[in-house]
Amino acid sequence: MKQFTFLSERRSLRVFAAVVAGALLAFAPASSEPVRKSGYAIGTDVCGSGDLAFPRIQIDMKAGFCAGLVASEEDHLEFPRSIVQVPGRDLFVVADMGGWGHADGRLLLLDPHAPQGRRFKELLTGIEYPFGLVIGPEKKLYASTPEAIFRFDPLADNPRSTVETIIRHLPGRRIRLPDGTRLDESAHPLKQFVFDRDGRLFVNVGSHSDDCVTPAPITKPCAAAEGASALASIWLFAPPAGGVFPALKPGDPDPPHTVYARGLRNSMALALHPMFPDAGYAFLQGENGRDLPDIFKPNEEINAIEQGRHYGWPYCYDLSTPSPEFRRVLQSGIYKSLCTANALYKAPFSLLPPHGAPLAMLYYHGGKFPELEGKLLVGLHGYRPTGSRLLVYDVDDHGFPKPAPAPVRYHVSCAADPTRSFQTDVGEVAAAPFEELIAGWHRVNGARPQGAPVGMTVAEDGAIWLVEDKNKTVIRIDRATGDAPQPLPCDMRSQPMIDQLAAFVARDTQNSARLTTLRKGLVEKHCVGCHADFGLAPGQSETEKDGAVLRFMLSQDGWIYPGDPDAGKLRTRLRGLGAEKLMPPGGESLPKTEPGYKRLLDAADLLVANMVPGTRMRIKSGPPQRKFYGRTNKECGEIPAAKVVVVTQRSAVDKPGFSRFFRPADPYLNGECTDDDGYYIRQEFLVPVR
């Protein structure tokens, strides 16, 4: 079992802070006292019945459906990525990856009938990047790491003693490219996999980088995606007679593989029709497209996988748009005119919303929701306004979604234009229309965080189970009666608030200089093109560029909490803290290779810490949280102890005994108060920041 790094028999669980209590929602029943779990406000309503009734969370769903919160960060979840039911038992296995850059992943056994706080049991610990979870053809449970696929018995007294590895040398985190370059962190090391009815195994082998772009001019194909062990592909392993892969003994070679399909950047969503591989039945893949700065370009894809075909990466995106960096490669050789007139290329079967990040896909089969029977479910994990939702596609008798002529529109969350048609460089295009089982999952202050669905499965009772990585939750979807609740409003930082914060920075000479340094040394050098253009455009003056970058960062959900750099994603992502992936990609080496890079990160912290004029104060330790109020004594929310706020009046002139402070971190607002009314907390609850 050398492919695993088991760090300890049992790793001690991190103890999370007590849940924030209080009246969080104006629309909650007067008798309820909602609490917040993983950012979700929990009231008295439940989803489900009997001992499978869980607190109902307020995400905007199709009528007839509800979502219950089974587990949260209170249950010591850290970065859950997939879930599957143990056959014949009302138990589930969850892959908790622990975070990026660590071998602290775990496989957990979930008993949803157990009391809250005691629903999980650790099965295997110290695993590097566990992701895929699949029930194999012999009804055993299979799991993956970046380099290996193994099976084990989750119900054994000692699950580790039952581990049997069937593949151990897949391209993982640390790889060597054909030109000899060694990568310590491949861009897409996670291994999703599926079995077909014949026991054949299809494995995602993701690309090593976003786009394989090297210094111009590029005259040769992307070497990492070529050959018998190509990255950006799906590998096929065929079992011996009997349809079950043998356990590898020390020294045994891996079973042979073939490259089944190429040009697939990262196949995290794979779905086989139950009749596959019979002729004509669907093998579908959800493609995470390359990172272009345009929020609406490129589209994600649903690909109909056929053996031997090429699906475009890194040469083509959308339906037939050539990547300009590979213009010379597309002029001759095997990839000549690949995107437009080459029989090797198979264009996407349908487009998906751009930057939606499909990370899960399955056909629904279950008795609970007959209206979904046989349909295709696709979960979108992406943080952009096109992500955070669960799609439902009608399919034909062979499992393929049903395309419709242009225009086909999709929903854009919290946007001025709430829908947009599928488009490429040539205009509107045909696509398969879909419904949204979960439509509104954007963050709403005091009610819920932004949804981050990853893995999903259909239980034997027909319920749909989801895991969210960023919010550390397990969610169960059940039947609901009555009309669907009204969608919750868009409630992120308002434009007047962004204007006010930008003006604060512009008037502060030191912070203006920090912003310029950050924009030139970090954003323009390392960040532009990685999902966004940060509002930068040709012809802008230096001052306009600074303003565009700042406004972009302030408009992103959770990036910046003025006065408290430790609380925002800008810091955690740049420094690689917590579970989410370090940004920019490859940033692990920048503090060593780029003089002054650490000073850039420090400048970002100082910019945030000094953004608002006033005195930074910390909420005094004591009870788990402290209530704060508006000018007229209306309760506005509760802030956990140790959080930082910016005090603008130590002794509030209009509220004796209280200090006035700038708007707190949005998650602690309950929706009852307004910024104009101000926020006040008792003076004795504040201590200086040291």
C-alpha positions as CSV (number, residue, x, y, z in Angstrom):
1,M,0.0,0.0,0.0
2,K,2.9,2.3,-0.7
3,Q,0.8,4.6,-2.9
4,F,-0.9,5.9,0.2
5,T,0.6,8.0,2.9
6,F,-1.4,7.1,6.0
7,L,-0.2,9.8,8.4
8,S,-1.7,8.2,11.6
9,E,-4.1,5.6,12.8
10,R,-6.5,8.3,13.6
11,R,-6.0,12.0,13.0
12,S,-7.5,14.3,15.7
13,L,-10.4,16.2,14.5
14,R,-10.4,20.0,14.4
15,V,-12.8,21.5,16.9
16,F,-14.9,24.1,15.3
17,A,-16.4,27.1,17.1
18,A,-19.9,26.8,18.6
19,V,-22.6,27.6,16.2
20,V,-23.8,31.2,16.0
21,A,-27.3,31.5,17.6
22,G,-29.9,34.2,17.3
23,A,-32.7,35.6,15.3
24,L,-31.1,35.8,11.8
25,L,-34.0,36.0,9.4
26,A,-36.8,38.6,9.2
27,F,-39.0,36.0,7.5
28,A,-38.5,33.3,10.1
29,P,-41.4,32.4,12.3
30,A,-41.6,34.6,15.4
31,S,-41.4,31.6,17.7
32,S,-38.3,30.2,16.1
33,E,-34.7,30.9,17.2
34,P,-32.7,30.1,14.0
35,V,-29.1,29.1,14.3
36,R,-26.4,29.1,11.6
37,K,-24.6,26.0,10.4
38,S,-22.0,26.3,7.7
39,G,-23.6,29.6,6.9
40,Y,-27.1,28.3,6.6
41,A,-29.8,29.8,8.9
42,I,-31.7,26.9,10.4
43,G,-35.2,27.3,11.7
44,T,-37.9,24.9,12.7
45,D,-38.9,23.6,9.2
46,V,-37.6,20.2,8.2
47,C,-37.2,18.4,4.9
48,G,-37.9,14.7,4.9
49,S,-39.8,12.6,7.4
50,G,-39.2,10.3,10.4
51,D,-35.5,9.9,11.3
52,L,-34.6,11.2,7.8
53,A,-36.1,14.6,8.6
54,F,-33.4,17.2,8.5
55,P,-33.4,21.0,9.0
56,R,-34.7,22.6,5.9
57,I,-32.3,25.1,4.3
58,Q,-33.4,28.0,2.2
59,I,-32.2,27.4,-1.3
60,D,-34.4,28.1,-4.3
61,M,-35.7,24.9,-5.6
62,K,-38.2,23.6,-8.1
63,A,-41.7,23.1,-6.7
64,G,-42.2,19.8,-5.0
65,F,-38.6,19.6,-3.7
66,C,-36.8,20.6,-0.5
67,A,-33.3,20.4,0.8
68,G,-32.3,19.2,4.3
69,L,-29.0,19.8,6.0
70,V,-27.7,16.4,7.1
71,A,-24.2,17.5,8.3
72,S,-22.2,20.7,8.5
73,E,-18.8,22.0,9.7
74,E,-20.1,21.2,13.2
75,D,-19.7,17.6,12.3
76,H,-15.9,18.2,11.6
77,L,-16.3,18.1,7.8
78,E,-13.4,19.9,6.1
79,F,-13.6,19.5,2.3
80,P,-16.2,16.9,1.3
81,R,-16.0,16.0,-2.4
82,S,-18.1,12.9,-3.1
83,I,-20.7,10.6,-1.6
84,V,-22.1,7.1,-2.3
85,Q,-24.4,4.8,-0.5
86,V,-23.3,1.4,0.9
87,P,-25.4,-1.1,-1.0
88,G,-28.3,-2.5,1.0
89,R,-27.6,-0.3,4.0
90,D,-28.8,3.2,5.0
91,L,-25.2,4.3,5.3
92,F,-23.0,6.5,3.1
93,V,-19.3,6.9,2.5
94,V,-18.1,10.5,2.1
95,A,-14.7,11.4,0.6
96,D,-13.4,14.4,2.6
97,M,-10.3,15.7,0.8
98,G,-9.2,17.8,3.7
99,G,-7.9,20.6,1.4
100,W,-5.4,21.2,-1.4
101,G,-1.7,20.5,-1.0
102,H,-2.1,18.0,1.9
103,A,-2.3,14.3,2.5
104,D,-4.9,14.6,5.1
105,G,-7.9,13.3,3.2
106,R,-10.3,10.9,4.9
107,L,-13.0,8.4,3.9
108,L,-15.9,8.7,6.4
109,L,-18.9,6.5,7.1
110,L,-22.1,8.6,7.5
111,D,-25.0,7.2,9.5
112,P,-27.8,9.7,8.9
113,H,-29.9,8.1,11.6
114,A,-27.4,8.8,14.3
115,P,-27.7,11.8,16.6
116,Q,-26.2,15.1,15.3
117,G,-22.5,15.3,16.1
118,R,-22.1,11.5,16.0
119,R,-23.0,10.8,12.4
120,F,-19.5,10.2,11.1
121,K,-16.9,7.5,11.7
122,E,-13.4,7.7,10.2
123,L,-12.7,4.7,7.9
124,L,-9.4,5.6,6.3
125,T,-7.2,8.6,7.1
126,G,-4.1,10.3,5.8
127,I,-5.1,9.8,2.2
128,E,-3.8,12.1,-0.6
129,Y,-6.7,13.8,-2.4
130,P,-9.4,11.2,-2.2
131,F,-12.1,12.0,-4.7
132,G,-13.9,9.3,-6.7
133,L,-16.3,6.9,-5.0
134,V,-18.1,4.2,-7.0
135,I,-19.9,1.0,-6.3
136,G,-18.2,-1.6,-8.6
137,P,-19.7,-4.4,-10.6
138,E,-19.4,-6.8,-7.7
139,K,-21.1,-4.3,-5.4
140,K,-17.9,-3.4,-3.6
141,L,-16.9,0.2,-2.9
142,Y,-14.1,1.7,-5.0
143,A,-12.2,4.9,-4.3
144,S,-9.4,6.9,-5.8
145,T,-6.4,9.0,-5.1
146,P,-4.5,11.0,-7.7
147,E,-2.4,7.9,-8.5
148,A,-4.4,4.9,-7.5
149,I,-7.8,3.2,-7.5
150,F,-8.6,0.8,-4.7
151,R,-11.5,-1.0,-3.1
152,F,-12.3,-1.7,0.5
153,D,-15.0,-2.8,2.9
154,P,-16.4,0.2,4.8
155,L,-18.2,-2.0,7.3
156,A,-15.2,-4.0,8.4
157,D,-13.9,-3.7,11.9
158,N,-10.6,-2.6,10.4
159,P,-11.3,-1.1,6.9
160,R,-7.7,-0.4,6.2
161,S,-6.9,-4.2,6.4
162,T,-9.4,-4.7,3.5
163,V,-7.8,-2.3,1.1
164,E,-7.1,-3.9,-2.3
165,T,-5.4,-1.7,-4.9
166,I,-6.2,-2.4,-8.6
167,I,-4.3,0.5,-10.2
168,R,-1.4,2.3,-8.6
169,H,0.6,4.3,-11.1
170,L,-1.8,6.9,-12.7
171,P,-0.4,10.4,-13.4
172,G,-0.9,12.2,-10.1
173,R,0.0,15.4,-8.5
174,R,3.7,15.1,-9.2
175,I,4.4,14.3,-12.8
176,R,7.2,14.6,-15.4
177,L,6.3,16.1,-18.8
178,P,7.6,14.7,-22.1
179,D,10.2,17.5,-22.2
180,G,11.6,16.6,-18.8
181,T,9.9,19.3,-16.9
182,R,8.9,18.2,-13.4
183,L,5.6,19.4,-11.9
184,D,5.1,19.1,-8.2
185,E,1.4,20.0,-8.5
186,S,-0.4,19.1,-11.7
187,A,-3.4,21.4,-12.3
188,H,-5.9,18.5,-12.5
189,P,-4.7,15.5,-10.5
190,L,-8.1,14.3,-9.2
191,K,-9.4,11.0,-10.5
192,Q,-13.0,10.5,-11.3
193,F,-13.9,7.1,-12.7
194,V,-16.9,4.9,-13.8
195,F,-17.5,1.2,-14.5
196,D,-19.7,0.1,-17.5
197,R,-21.9,-3.0,-17.5
198,D,-19.0,-5.2,-18.6
199,G,-16.8,-4.1,-15.7
200,R,-14.6,-1.9,-17.9
201,L,-13.1,1.0,-16.0
202,F,-13.0,4.6,-17.5
203,V,-10.7,7.0,-15.6
204,N,-10.3,10.8,-16.0
205,V,-6.7,11.8,-16.5
206,G,-6.9,15.6,-16.3
207,S,-4.6,18.1,-18.1
208,H,-1.4,19.3,-16.3
209,S,-2.3,23.0,-16.9
210,D,-5.1,25.2,-17.9
211,D,-4.3,25.5,-21.6
212,C,-0.9,24.0,-22.4
213,V,0.2,27.5,-23.6
214,T,4.0,27.9,-23.8
215,P,6.1,30.8,-25.1
216,A,5.2,31.8,-28.6
217,P,5.4,30.7,-31.3
218,I,3.9,27.3,-30.6
219,T,4.7,25.1,-33.5
220,K,4.1,21.6,-32.1
221,P,1.2,19.8,-30.5
222,C,0.7,19.8,-26.7
223,A,3.2,17.0,-25.9
224,A,1.6,16.2,-22.6
225,A,-1.7,15.3,-24.4
226,E,0.0,12.9,-26.9
227,G,1.0,9.3,-26.8
228,A,-0.1,6.2,-25.1
229,S,-0.3,7.8,-21.6
230,A,-1.8,11.1,-22.7
231,L,-3.0,13.6,-20.1
232,A,-6.3,15.5,-20.8
233,S,-7.9,12.2,-21.7
234,I,-10.1,9.3,-20.5
235,W,-8.2,6.0,-20.0
236,L,-9.8,2.6,-20.4
237,F,-8.9,-0.4,-18.3
238,A,-10.4,-3.7,-19.3
239,P,-10.7,-6.4,-16.6
240,P,-9.8,-10.1,-17.1
241,A,-12.4,-12.7,-17.7
242,G,-15.0,-12.6,-15.0
243,G,-15.2,-8.8,-15.1
244,V,-13.4,-8.0,-11.8
245,F,-9.9,-6.5,-11.5
246,P,-7.5,-8.5,-9.3
247,A,-5.8,-7.0,-6.3
248,L,-2.2,-6.0,-7.1
249,K,0.5,-7.6,-5.1
250,P,3.8,-5.9,-4.5
251,G,5.8,-5.7,-7.7
252,D,2.7,-6.4,-9.9
253,P,2.4,-4.1,-12.9
254,D,-0.8,-2.1,-13.4
255,P,-3.3,-3.5,-15.8
256,P,-2.8,-2.3,-19.4
257,H,-4.8,0.7,-20.5
258,T,-5.7,2.4,-23.7
259,V,-6.5,6.1,-24.3
260,Y,-10.2,6.0,-25.0
261,A,-10.7,9.6,-25.9
262,R,-8.5,12.7,-26.0
263,G,-8.7,16.5,-25.8
264,L,-10.7,16.6,-22.5
265,R,-9.3,19.1,-20.1
266,N,-10.8,17.7,-17.0
267,S,-13.5,15.1,-16.9
268,M,-14.8,15.4,-13.3
269,A,-18.4,14.7,-14.5
270,L,-18.9,11.3,-16.2
271,A,-22.2,9.5,-16.8
272,L,-22.9,6.1,-18.5
273,H,-26.3,5.2,-19.6
274,P,-27.3,1.9,-17.9
275,M,-27.3,0.2,-21.3
276,F,-23.8,1.4,-22.3
277,P,-21.8,-0.1,-24.0
278,D,-24.6,-1.4,-26.2
279,A,-24.5,0.4,-29.5
280,G,-25.9,3.8,-29.6
281,Y,-26.2,4.4,-25.8
282,A,-24.7,7.5,-24.2
283,F,-21.4,7.9,-22.5
284,L,-21.5,11.6,-21.4
285,Q,-18.8,13.9,-20.1
286,G,-19.1,17.4,-18.5
287,E,-16.1,19.4,-19.6
288,N,-14.5,22.2,-17.5
289,G,-13.4,24.6,-20.2
290,R,-10.2,26.6,-20.2
291,D,-10.0,29.8,-18.1
292,L,-10.6,32.8,-20.3
293,P,-11.1,36.3,-18.6
294,D,-14.6,36.8,-20.1
295,I,-17.3,35.8,-17.7
296,F,-19.3,34.4,-20.6
297,K,-16.5,32.7,-22.5
298,P,-15.8,29.9,-23.0
299,N,-18.9,27.8,-22.4
300,E,-18.6,24.5,-20.5
301,E,-19.6,21.4,-22.5
302,I,-21.5,18.2,-22.5
303,N,-19.5,15.8,-24.7
304,A,-20.8,12.5,-26.2
305,I,-17.7,10.3,-25.7
306,E,-16.7,7.9,-28.5
307,Q,-13.6,5.8,-28.6
308,G,-10.7,7.3,-30.6
309,R,-12.1,10.8,-31.0
310,H,-10.5,14.1,-30.0
311,Y,-12.6,16.7,-28.1
312,G,-10.5,19.8,-28.8
313,W,-8.4,20.7,-25.8
314,P,-6.2,22.7,-26.0
315,Y,-6.8,23.6,-29.6
316,C,-10.5,24.3,-29.7
317,Y,-13.2,25.7,-27.3
318,D,-16.9,26.3,-27.5
319,L,-18.1,24.4,-30.6
320,S,-15.4,25.2,-33.2
321,T,-13.4,28.2,-32.0
322,P,-9.7,27.7,-32.6
323,S,-7.4,28.7,-29.7
324,P,-5.3,31.5,-31.2
325,E,-2.1,30.3,-29.5
326,F,-2.2,27.1,-31.5
327,R,-2.7,28.8,-34.9
328,R,0.4,27.2,-36.4
329,V,-0.4,23.7,-35.1
330,L,-3.8,23.9,-36.7
331,Q,-2.3,24.7,-40.1
332,S,-0.6,21.4,-40.8
333,G,-0.1,17.9,-39.5
334,I,-2.7,15.6,-37.8
335,Y,-4.5,18.6,-36.3
336,K,-4.8,20.6,-39.4
337,S,-8.2,22.4,-39.3
338,L,-9.0,20.3,-36.3
339,C,-11.8,22.6,-35.0
340,T,-13.6,23.0,-38.3
341,A,-12.8,20.3,-40.9
342,N,-11.1,17.3,-39.4
343,A,-12.8,13.9,-38.9
344,L,-10.7,13.3,-35.7
345,Y,-12.6,16.1,-33.8
346,K,-15.9,15.6,-32.2
347,A,-17.6,18.9,-31.3
348,P,-19.5,19.2,-28.0
349,F,-22.9,17.6,-28.0
350,S,-24.3,20.6,-26.2
351,L,-22.9,23.7,-24.4
352,L,-23.3,24.3,-20.7
353,P,-23.3,27.7,-19.0
354,P,-19.8,29.3,-19.1
355,H,-17.6,28.8,-16.1
356,G,-20.3,26.7,-14.5
357,A,-17.7,23.9,-13.6
358,P,-19.7,20.7,-13.9
359,L,-18.3,18.4,-11.2
360,A,-21.0,15.7,-11.0
361,M,-23.4,14.1,-13.5
362,L,-25.7,11.1,-13.2
363,Y,-29.0,9.6,-14.6
364,Y,-31.7,9.6,-12.0
365,H,-33.3,6.3,-11.2
366,G,-35.5,6.1,-8.1
367,G,-39.0,6.0,-6.8
368,K,-39.2,9.2,-4.9
369,F,-39.3,11.6,-7.9
370,P,-41.0,9.8,-10.8
371,E,-40.9,13.1,-12.8
372,L,-37.1,12.8,-12.9
373,E,-36.9,9.1,-13.9
374,G,-34.2,8.6,-16.5
375,K,-33.3,12.2,-16.7
376,L,-29.8,13.6,-16.5
377,L,-28.7,15.6,-13.5
378,V,-25.7,17.9,-13.7
379,G,-24.3,19.8,-10.7
380,L,-22.5,23.1,-11.4
381,H,-19.9,24.0,-8.7
382,G,-18.6,27.3,-10.3
383,Y,-18.6,30.4,-8.2
384,R,-19.5,32.7,-11.1
385,P,-23.2,33.8,-11.5
386,T,-23.6,30.9,-14.0
387,G,-22.7,28.2,-11.4
388,S,-24.0,27.1,-8.0
389,R,-27.1,25.1,-9.3
390,L,-28.4,21.6,-10.2
391,L,-29.6,21.1,-13.7
392,V,-32.1,18.6,-15.1
393,Y,-32.1,17.5,-18.7
394,D,-34.7,15.6,-20.6
395,V,-33.0,12.8,-22.6
396,D,-34.0,10.5,-25.5
397,D,-34.3,6.7,-25.2
398,H,-30.5,6.4,-25.5
399,G,-29.7,8.9,-22.8
400,F,-28.7,11.9,-24.9
401,P,-30.1,15.4,-24.0
402,K,-32.4,16.8,-26.6
403,P,-31.0,19.8,-28.4
404,A,-33.2,22.7,-29.5
405,P,-32.5,25.4,-32.1
406,A,-31.1,28.8,-31.1
407,P,-31.8,30.7,-29.1
408,V,-31.6,28.5,-26.0
409,R,-31.3,30.6,-22.8
410,Y,-29.8,29.9,-19.4
411,H,-30.2,31.6,-16.1
412,V,-27.6,34.1,-14.8
413,S,-27.8,34.5,-11.0
414,C,-28.2,38.0,-9.6
415,A,-27.4,39.8,-12.9
416,A,-29.0,42.8,-14.5
417,D,-29.9,40.6,-17.5
418,P,-31.2,37.5,-15.7
419,T,-31.0,35.2,-18.8
420,R,-28.6,34.8,-21.6
421,S,-28.6,32.7,-24.8
422,F,-25.9,30.2,-25.6
423,Q,-23.4,32.0,-27.9
424,T,-20.0,31.4,-29.5
425,D,-17.9,33.7,-31.7
426,V,-20.3,33.1,-34.5
427,G,-23.4,34.1,-32.6
428,E,-26.3,32.2,-31.0
429,V,-26.1,28.4,-31.2
430,A,-28.3,25.4,-30.6
431,A,-28.1,23.7,-27.2
432,A,-30.0,21.3,-25.0
433,P,-32.4,23.2,-22.8
434,F,-32.7,22.2,-19.1
435,E,-34.7,22.9,-16.0
436,E,-33.1,23.9,-12.7
437,L,-33.8,21.6,-9.7
438,I,-31.8,24.1,-7.6
439,A,-31.8,27.5,-9.2
440,G,-31.0,30.2,-6.6
441,W,-28.0,29.3,-4.5
442,H,-26.2,32.7,-4.4
443,R,-25.3,34.0,-1.0
444,V,-28.0,35.8,0.9
445,N,-26.9,37.7,4.0
446,G,-28.1,35.9,7.1
447,A,-29.8,33.1,5.2
448,R,-27.3,31.0,3.3
449,P,-23.8,30.9,1.7
450,Q,-23.2,30.5,-2.0
451,G,-23.8,26.9,-3.0
452,A,-20.8,24.8,-3.9
453,P,-22.1,21.3,-5.0
454,V,-19.5,18.7,-5.9
455,G,-20.4,15.0,-5.7
456,M,-24.0,13.6,-5.7
457,T,-25.7,10.2,-5.6
458,V,-29.2,8.8,-5.7
459,A,-30.0,6.7,-2.6
460,E,-32.0,3.5,-2.7
461,D,-35.1,5.3,-1.4
462,G,-34.8,7.8,-4.4
463,A,-33.6,10.8,-2.4
464,I,-30.7,12.8,-3.9
465,W,-27.7,13.5,-1.8
466,L,-25.1,16.2,-2.4
467,V,-21.9,17.3,-0.8
468,E,-20.6,20.9,-0.8
469,D,-16.9,21.4,-0.4
470,K,-16.6,25.1,0.4
471,N,-19.5,25.1,2.9
472,K,-18.6,21.7,4.4
473,T,-22.0,20.2,4.2
474,V,-24.0,17.1,3.2
475,I,-27.5,17.9,1.9
476,R,-30.4,15.5,1.2
477,I,-33.1,16.4,-1.4
478,D,-36.6,15.1,-0.6
479,R,-40.2,15.6,-1.6
480,A,-42.0,18.8,-0.5
481,T,-45.6,19.7,-0.6
482,G,-47.2,23.0,-1.6
483,D,-45.9,25.8,-3.7
484,A,-42.2,26.5,-3.8
485,P,-41.2,29.4,-1.5
486,Q,-40.5,32.7,-3.1
487,P,-36.8,33.0,-4.3
488,L,-34.6,34.9,-1.9
489,P,-33.2,38.2,-3.2
490,C,-29.8,39.0,-4.4
491,D,-28.0,40.4,-1.4
492,M,-24.3,40.9,-2.0
493,R,-22.3,44.2,-1.4
494,S,-24.3,47.0,-2.9
495,Q,-22.9,49.4,-5.5
496,P,-23.2,52.4,-3.1
497,M,-21.1,50.4,-0.6
498,I,-18.5,49.7,-3.3
499,D,-18.4,53.3,-4.2
500,Q,-17.9,54.3,-0.6
501,L,-15.1,51.9,0.0
502,A,-13.4,52.9,-3.3
503,A,-13.6,56.5,-2.2
504,F,-12.0,55.7,1.2
505,V,-9.0,54.1,-0.6
506,A,-8.7,56.9,-3.1
507,R,-8.4,59.5,-0.3
508,D,-5.7,57.5,1.6
509,T,-2.3,58.1,0.0
510,Q,-0.7,55.0,1.5
511,N,-3.6,52.7,0.6
512,S,-3.7,54.2,-2.9
513,A,0.0,53.3,-3.3
514,R,-0.7,49.8,-2.0
515,L,-3.5,49.3,-4.5
516,T,-1.2,50.4,-7.4
517,T,1.5,48.0,-6.2
518,L,-1.0,45.2,-5.9
519,R,-2.5,45.8,-9.3
520,K,0.9,45.9,-11.1
521,G,2.8,43.2,-9.2
522,L,0.0,40.7,-8.6
523,V,-3.2,41.3,-10.6
524,E,-1.7,42.2,-14.0
525,K,1.3,39.9,-13.6
526,H,-0.3,36.7,-12.2
527,C,-4.1,37.0,-12.0
528,V,-5.6,38.5,-15.2
529,G,-6.9,35.7,-17.4
530,C,-7.5,33.3,-14.6
531,H,-11.4,33.4,-14.8
532,A,-11.6,37.2,-15.0
533,D,-10.1,40.4,-16.4
534,F,-10.6,42.3,-13.1
535,G,-12.4,45.1,-15.0
536,L,-9.2,46.1,-16.8
537,A,-9.6,47.4,-20.4
538,P,-7.5,49.0,-23.1
539,G,-7.2,52.8,-22.8
540,Q,-7.6,53.1,-19.1
541,S,-5.4,55.5,-17.2
542,E,-3.4,54.2,-14.2
543,T,-6.0,55.6,-11.8
544,E,-8.8,54.0,-13.7
545,K,-7.0,50.7,-13.7
546,D,-6.6,50.9,-9.9
547,G,-10.2,51.7,-9.5
548,A,-11.4,48.9,-11.8
549,V,-9.3,46.3,-10.0
550,L,-10.5,47.5,-6.5
551,R,-14.1,47.5,-7.6
552,F,-13.8,44.1,-9.0
553,M,-12.4,42.7,-5.8
554,L,-15.0,44.4,-3.7
555,S,-17.8,43.0,-5.8
556,Q,-16.7,39.4,-5.4
557,D,-18.6,37.5,-2.7
558,G,-16.4,37.1,0.4
559,W,-13.1,38.3,-1.0
560,I,-12.7,41.4,1.2
561,Y,-14.0,42.3,4.7
562,P,-12.8,45.9,5.4
563,G,-10.6,46.0,8.5
564,D,-10.3,42.2,8.8
565,P,-7.9,40.8,6.2
566,D,-7.9,37.4,8.0
567,A,-11.6,37.0,7.2
568,G,-11.6,37.3,3.4
569,K,-10.9,34.9,0.6
570,L,-8.4,37.3,-0.9
571,R,-6.0,36.4,1.9
572,T,-6.7,32.7,2.2
573,R,-6.5,32.0,-1.5
574,L,-3.3,34.0,-2.1
575,R,-1.6,32.4,0.9
576,G,-3.0,28.9,0.4
577,L,-4.7,28.8,3.8
578,G,-7.6,26.4,4.5
579,A,-9.1,23.9,2.1
580,E,-9.4,26.0,-1.1
581,K,-6.8,25.9,-3.8
582,L,-3.9,28.4,-3.8
583,M,-4.2,31.2,-6.3
584,P,-2.7,32.1,-8.7
585,P,-2.1,28.6,-10.0
586,G,1.5,27.6,-9.4
587,G,1.8,30.3,-6.7
588,E,3.5,27.8,-4.4
589,S,6.9,28.8,-5.9
590,L,6.4,32.6,-6.2
591,P,7.6,33.5,-2.7
592,K,10.9,31.8,-3.5
593,T,11.3,32.7,-7.2
594,E,10.0,36.3,-7.3
595,P,11.7,38.9,-5.2
596,G,9.2,41.0,-3.3
597,Y,6.3,38.6,-3.7
598,K,5.7,38.2,0.0
599,R,5.7,42.0,0.3
600,L,2.8,42.0,-2.3
601,L,0.8,39.7,-0.1
602,D,1.5,41.9,2.9
603,A,0.4,44.9,0.9
604,A,-2.9,43.2,0.2
605,D,-3.4,42.6,3.9
606,L,-2.6,46.2,4.8
607,L,-4.9,47.5,2.0
608,V,-7.8,45.6,3.5
609,A,-6.9,46.3,7.1
610,N,-6.7,50.1,6.5
611,M,-9.5,50.4,4.0
612,V,-12.0,52.1,6.3
613,P,-11.0,55.1,8.4
614,G,-11.3,54.3,12.1
615,T,-9.9,52.1,14.8
616,R,-9.7,48.3,14.3
617,M,-11.1,46.6,17.4
618,R,-11.7,43.0,18.2
619,I,-14.8,41.5,19.6
620,K,-14.0,40.5,23.2
621,S,-13.8,36.9,24.1
622,G,-16.6,35.4,26.2
623,P,-20.0,34.1,24.9
624,P,-19.8,32.5,21.4
625,Q,-21.2,35.8,19.9
626,R,-22.1,39.4,20.6
627,K,-25.3,41.1,19.5
628,F,-25.2,44.4,17.6
629,Y,-27.9,46.9,16.9
630,G,-29.1,49.7,14.8
631,R,-29.6,53.3,16.1
632,T,-33.2,52.6,17.2
633,N,-32.2,49.4,19.1
634,K,-33.3,47.1,16.3
635,E,-31.2,43.9,16.5
636,C,-29.0,43.6,13.4
637,G,-27.2,40.3,14.0
638,E,-24.5,38.7,16.1
639,I,-20.7,38.6,15.6
640,P,-18.6,35.7,17.0
641,A,-16.0,36.5,19.6
642,A,-12.5,37.4,18.2
643,K,-13.8,38.9,14.9
644,V,-12.5,42.4,13.9
645,V,-14.5,45.5,13.2
646,V,-13.6,49.1,12.3
647,V,-14.9,51.4,15.0
648,T,-15.8,54.8,13.6
649,Q,-17.0,56.3,17.0
650,R,-15.6,54.8,20.2
651,S,-18.3,56.6,22.2
652,A,-21.3,56.8,19.9
653,V,-22.8,60.3,20.1
654,D,-26.3,59.1,19.5
655,K,-26.2,55.9,21.6
656,P,-24.5,56.2,25.0
657,G,-22.6,53.2,26.1
658,F,-22.2,51.9,22.6
659,S,-19.5,52.1,19.9
660,R,-20.5,52.7,16.3
661,F,-18.6,50.5,13.8
662,F,-18.5,50.1,10.0
663,R,-20.7,47.5,8.4
664,P,-19.5,44.1,9.7
665,A,-18.7,41.0,7.6
666,D,-21.9,40.3,5.7
667,P,-22.5,36.8,7.1
668,Y,-23.4,38.3,10.5
669,L,-26.2,40.6,9.2
670,N,-29.7,39.3,9.7
671,G,-31.4,41.5,7.1
672,E,-33.2,43.7,9.7
673,C,-31.0,46.8,9.5
674,T,-29.6,49.2,6.9
675,D,-26.2,50.7,6.4
676,D,-27.6,54.2,6.7
677,D,-28.9,53.5,10.2
678,G,-25.5,52.4,11.4
679,Y,-24.3,49.5,13.5
680,Y,-23.6,49.7,17.2
681,I,-22.2,47.3,19.9
682,R,-21.6,47.8,23.6
683,Q,-18.3,49.4,24.3
684,E,-17.3,46.7,26.8
685,F,-17.5,44.1,24.1
686,L,-14.5,45.7,22.2
687,V,-10.8,45.3,22.9
688,P,-7.9,46.6,20.9
689,V,-6.4,44.5,18.1
690,R,-2.9,43.4,19.1
